[in-house]
């Protein structure tokens, strides 16, 4: 797991908490902030997953290349 996935998860959880707090208190701007932060977290998490997949593909390619030598 890379930094983007960790940061994304934190932002998703924080955003969910802010949204819920905004619902409970009737604070619409806090709800919007929470929704925005949760979406940001999902994007960061997705970028992290792509980076992890690229790293894994590179490791597999290197392993295949090394075994042919």
Secondary structure in CASP SS format (residue, H / E / C, confidence):
PFRMAT SS
TARGET T0000
AUTHOR 0000-0000-0000
METHOD secondary structure of the structure
MODEL  1
X C 1.00
X C 1.00
X H 1.00
X H 1.00
X H 1.00
X H 1.00
X H 1.00
X H 1.00
X H 1.00
X H 1.00
X H 1.00
X H 1.00
X H 1.00
X H 1.00
X H 1.00
X H 1.00
X H 1.00
X H 1.00
X H 1.00
X H 1.00
X H 1.00
X H 1.00
X H 1.00
X H 1.00
X H 1.00
X C 1.00
X C 1.00
X H 1.00
X H 1.00
X H 1.00
X H 1.00
X H 1.00
X H 1.00
X H 1.00
X H 1.00
X H 1.00
X H 1.00
X H 1.00
X H 1.00
X H 1.00
X H 1.00
X H 1.00
X H 1.00
X H 1.00
X H 1.00
X H 1.00
X H 1.00
X H 1.00
X H 1.00
X H 1.00
X H 1.00
X H 1.00
X H 1.00
X H 1.00
X H 1.00
X H 1.00
X H 1.00
X H 1.00
X H 1.00
X H 1.00
X H 1.00
X H 1.00
X H 1.00
X H 1.00
X H 1.00
X H 1.00
X H 1.00
X H 1.00
X C 1.00
END
